[in-house]
């Protein structure tokens, strides 16, 4: 249980931190190679790009978890408490359905890439590994949306019961 709790609290943080380190180290190495040794690495930009794609998709779930996803809540904040909670629940459910839809539809898209057997030009890794970021990111976003909806519903029912 401790492992699951730790994963729930820190999973995205460590993945995003690792990806940021990869991007920084690879780009620094590329700069050193280009300007000090006058020789470019053929794979550096591609590795950084793929790490960036992964970080962009994993960060969706993290921003939902941290309640820092981009939103305009002027209308919601101006509503009375009861209506505000109903609207927030509808918004959370819409976000959950949206990311669930993206998750479900990303699976066949990645399966098509797997079937082609394509590899990346410089790194020669299967492109399906890169496209799998969509499945992982949308899955995390769906899970975090479900968690947020459940948390908000528990808070709302506690307030009504108090």
C-alpha positions, 0 to 999 in steps of 0.5 A: 500500500505504501508503494501505491500511495507513493506512486499516487503522490509522486509518479508524474513528478519523477518522470517529468524531472527525469525527462527534464534532466534528459533534455538538459543533458542532451542539449548541453552535450550537443552545444559542447559538441557543436561549439567546442569540438565542431562536430554535431550529434545526429541524434541529440535533437531527436532525443530531446524532441521525444523527451519533450513529447513525453513530458508534454503528455505526462504533464497533463495528468500532473497539472490535473492532480496539482489543480494547476490545469489552465482554466478560466474560472471567473464565471464559476467563482461568481456563482452561488455555492450550490450552483458552483458545486454542480457546475464544477462536478459537470466540468470535472466529468466533462474533462474525465470523459474528454481524456477518457475518449482520447485515451481509448482512441489513442490505442488504435492509433498507436497499434497502427504505428506498431504494425508499420514497424517504423523506427526513428531516423537517428536513434533507430528506436521504434516510433511506437515508443514515442507514440505510446506517450499519448496512451500513457499521458491520456491514461494518467489524465483520465485517472487524475480526472477521476480522482479529482472528481471523486475528491470534489464530490467528497468535499461537496457532500461533507459540506452539505452534511456539516 
